[in-house]
Every structure is written in C-alpha cells, then in structure tokens.
Amino acid sequence: MRVISGSAKGRKLVVPSGDHVRPTKDRVKEAIFNSLHSYGLVENRSFLDLFSGTGSLGIEALSRGAKSVVFIDHHAEAIDCIILNVEKLNYGSTSKILKTDALSFLERDDYFDVALLDPPYKYEHWGTLLKRVNAHSIVIESSEQVTLESDWEIIKSQKYGQTNLLIASRQRKDKD
C-alpha cells in the first residue's frame, strides 16, 4: 500500500497482519481526496481518522496538506503500524495517535473539519457514531448504504465494487 499523492507520494506504508484491517483501495482513496480537495476540505484542515487501521487515510490527508490528524484505533498492532508510518514520513508533529474505542473517543466532543469513518464491514453502530461525531464534514466508507440524518448534506455518493463511499457536510442552520 502506498501514499497516492502529495508530499509523500509513492511512499510505502506498513500494513498490520491479520484480517481486522481492511485497507482502503487506491481507487477509493483517490476518489475521496479528489472530492475533498474540490470542496476545499483538505489543506490546513483538521482530520479525525477513526478506525485508522494502517492510518493510510489520515496519512494521505497529511501528504496533501492537512493541518493535523488524530488517529484512533483499538487494535494494538494497528496502532504500532500507524506509529511506524507516521514516524517514517515525519508527520509526528501533526499527528496524535490514540489506542481507544471510537465511540469512547467521540464522547470527548473534540471538533474536526473532516472525520474519516471507515469501520469494519458490517458495522452496527452507525446511528450512535453519526450522532456523536463532531465534524463539519464526514467521509464514510462502508459495505452497506448508510442513512444520514437531515442535518447532513450529501456531496458525493458512489459505489466502488463492494465499497460504498459517502461524503457529506453539515447543513448550516439559519438563525431566526
């Protein structure tokens, strides 16, 4: 697996063994970041990479000019790989890596410009996750179609093989 674009383009990432990590295909990653870039949602933005796995989505964001990324995963092996990848690419000063459960982390209510949500396939807690995430925009990568509440405006929805990609931004609420 490699970084697709930006300052770390072509650099190889360490991938954990086992089946608890499902790396994002390059074609999907490119679609995500091309879309985010076209909406001005990458450069100088803060990202949350939930269910980070290898950290490839957050690292792609950093490579393309993101201000910072918080990486969250509860598997020790995934955290070790993220640490190695971040150190190898010299992104330590713009990264925070935490070994914790995604829903527990979201109880903190930290705000992000973009939240990258790529849980294991067959994830069952979308409702809770989407209520807790505190971000201007979200990127969802899932095996199922995910239904969003009315406060989200879908800006991209596409299927890539078995992967459903959804990018949405919070709708602004007009003040009375």
N, C-alpha and C positions, 0 to 999 in steps of 0.2 A: 504494500500500500504506500502511495506517495502523496505528497502535497501537490495539488494541481496547479496553483497559480500564486503570484505574489512573490515576496522576498525569499521564501523557502521553496519555490517551485522545483519539483523534481526530487526533493529530498525524501528518502525512505523513512517510514515510521516503524517503530517496534510494535508488534501485534501480540496480545496475550494468546496463549494456547487455550484450547477448550471451546465449548460451544456457548458460553454465556455472553460472548461478544459477537455481534454481527456487524462487521464494518460496513459503512455506507459505500455503495458502489460509486466509482469516479463520476459516472454519468449523472447520478443523482446529486452528488456533491457540487458538481459544476452547475447544474440547474439551480440549486439552492442559492449559491453565491452570485451567479449572474443576475438572478432575480433580486436578491437583496441589494446588490450594487446598483441596479437600475432604479431602485427606490431610495437610494441614499442611506441604506441601513447597514453599512459595513465600516467605512472609515471613521475613526475616532468615536466608535460606539462601544458600549459595554455589553458583553455577552455572558450568558449563562449556558453552559453545556451540561445539561442533565443527562444521566445515564451515559456518561462520557465514553466508556469502553476504551478505545485507543486514544481518545482525545482528538481524533482527526478533524471533526467539525470545528471545534474551538481553535485548533491549530491553523486550520485553513482561514478562519476569521482573522487570526493574528497575522498570518502571512499576507493577507490582503489589506491590512491597515487598521484593524480593530484596536481600540484603546486598551481593553483588558478582557480577560476571560476567567470566569470561575468554573472549574471543572468539578463535577460531582459524580461519584460512583461508589457503590458499596462493596465491590469486589476488590480485595487486596491486590490481586495480580493486575487488574486493570489500572489501579492507582499507580502501581510500580511502573507500568508501561507509560502512563501519562507523564510521570516524573521524568523518566528517561527521555521521552520525546521532547518535552519542554526544555530540558537541560541541553539536549543535543542541538536544538535550534535557537538557543539563547533567548527564550521567551520567559525566563523565570521572573523578571521584574514586572511583567504584565500579566502574570498568571497566579491564580490561587487554586490549589488542588486540595479537595476535602474528601475523605472517606466517610460517607454517610448516606443514609437513605434519602432519596429525592423528596418524598413528601415531608420528611422531618426537616430537611433543609428549607423547604418553602415556608415553613412556619415562621422563619426569621423575617419574612416580608421584605427582603432586600429588593431594590428596584434595578432592572436591567433594561437596556434598549432593546435587546433581542434575546429570546430564550430559545435554545435549540433543544427540542424534545424528541428524543429518539429512544424510547424504552424498548424492552424486549418485545418481540411479537406476541400477540395475544394478551397485551396489557389490559388489565381490568379496571384501572382506577382513573380513567380519563376525566370523569366528572370532577373528582376531587382535585386532581392535578391542575386542571384548567381554571378552577376557582381560586386556587392558591398562588398560581404563577403571577408575579408582579412584573410585567414587562409591557413595553409599548408594542412589540411585535413578537410573534411566535413562529417557529418552523416546526412542523410535525412530520415525522417520518414513521409510518405505521403500516402493518399488514392489513388493517381494516380501515374503513371510512370512519373518520372521527367527526362527530357533530359538535359544532361550536354554539355557544350561547349568542344571543343577539348583540352583545357588546363587542363582538369581533367582526371585522370586515375581511372577507377572504380576498387576497390579492393574487393568489396562484393556487390552483388545484390541478394536479396531474398524476397520472399513474405510470410507473416505470416497472414493468414486469409485475412482481408481487408487492411492490412498494407504492404506497400512496403518499404523495407529498402534498402538504398543505402549508401555505404561508398566509398569515393573517395579521392585521394590525387592529389595535383597539380603536373603536369609533370614538370620536370626540363627542362629549356630551355638551350640548348647548346650555348655557346658563340662562335662567329665566330673567 
